[in-house]
Amino acid sequence: MAITIDKIDNMLRRYGISAVARIYENAEFDPTKNKTDLGNYVDYDIIVVPPYTWREGFKNAVLVNNGNALSGIAAKDLLFVIKTGTILIINNIQWIVLGFTPIQNNIGILYYQLEIQSK
């Protein structure tokens, strides 16, 4: 049975947790100050995989509240672009996306596995 974007979305709705993606849509880098002016942000309500890390092998995931972790988000109906630096607010804790891996099939991107770090 093939994995579809709807199946992934349904699994996240059933097992995931509510979060907020804070997107700074007008952020600009100022080379004279060597600083990024973030400007205003837009918050998007999303459902993500709770932050976890692997311990002692592939099958033993441990949920975490700080440090480095993995998470994920379904690509279905995503209203923003996942990129490095995206802020996620999960259980009132801010996490920053350090990197991501798009998981796709022959139709397109289904899911993003996120490497995150608490701020």
N, C-alpha and C positions, 0 to 999 in steps of 0.2 A: 504494500500500500504506500503510495507516494505521500510525501509531506507537502502540504499546501500552505499558503499564507493564511487561509482561514483556520486550519487546524492549529497552527502556531498561535494565532490570535486568540482562539478559544481556550487553549491551554493557559496562556498568560492571564486571561480574564478569570479563569478558575483558580489558578495557583499563585499568580503574581500579586504584587502589592501596589497600592497607589503611590504615585510620586509626582513630582513637578520637574519639568525641564525648563530651566531658565536660559533663554536665548537672547543674547545681545546682538540684535540684527544690524545695528549701525556702528559696530565697533570699528575703529580706525587706528592704525598704527601711526604714530608721529615719530619719524626718524630723527627729528631735531632733539626730542626729549628721550628717545629710545624707550618709549612707553606707549601702551595701547589705551586709548580713551574708549571706555566701554559704552558710554552713552546710556540710553534707556533700554530696558529689557522687556521681554514678553514672556509670561509664564504659560506653559502648556501642561494640562493634566494628562498624565500617561500612566500606564501599568508596566511595571518592570519585574524582572526576576530579582528576588531579594539578594542583596550583596552576599557573596560567598567566596570561599577560598578552598582549595583542595589540600587535604592533609592525608598523608599515608596512602596514597594511591588514588586512582580515578573515581572509585565509588563512594568515598567518604567526604562529602561536602560539608563544610562548617560555615554557618552563617556568621557574619561579622558586622560590627558597628563602627569600626574605624580602621585606618591603615589602607593597605592595598587589597583590592577585591575584584571579582568579576561580577557582571550583571548582564542583562540583555533586554532588548526591546523588539517587539514585532514591527515590521516595516509597513504593515497594513494601515492605511489612512494616516500615516505619519505626516504632520503638518509643518515639519521643520527638517533641516538637514543635520544629521549626526556628524559632528566633527570634533577633533581634538579641542579641548577647552570648554566644551559644553558643560554647564553646571546642572547636576541632578540633586534634587532635595528629596531624600528618602528618610522617612521617620524623623523629620526635623533635623537631619544631618546633611550638610552640604558635601557633595562628592564632585570631583572634576573628572571628566573623561580624558584619560591619558592616551588611549588608542582604542581602535575598534576593528572588528573583523566582520564584514558582511557575509552572511550565509545565503547562497542563492541556488536556484535551480535554473532550468532552461527558460523560464518565463521572466524571472527577475529576482530582486533581493527579497528574501522572506523575513530575515531576522538579522539583528546586529548584536554580536557578542561584544560587550564593553569591558575594557580594562579601566577601572576607576580607582580613585584615591580620595580619602576623606580630607577635607580642608581644615 
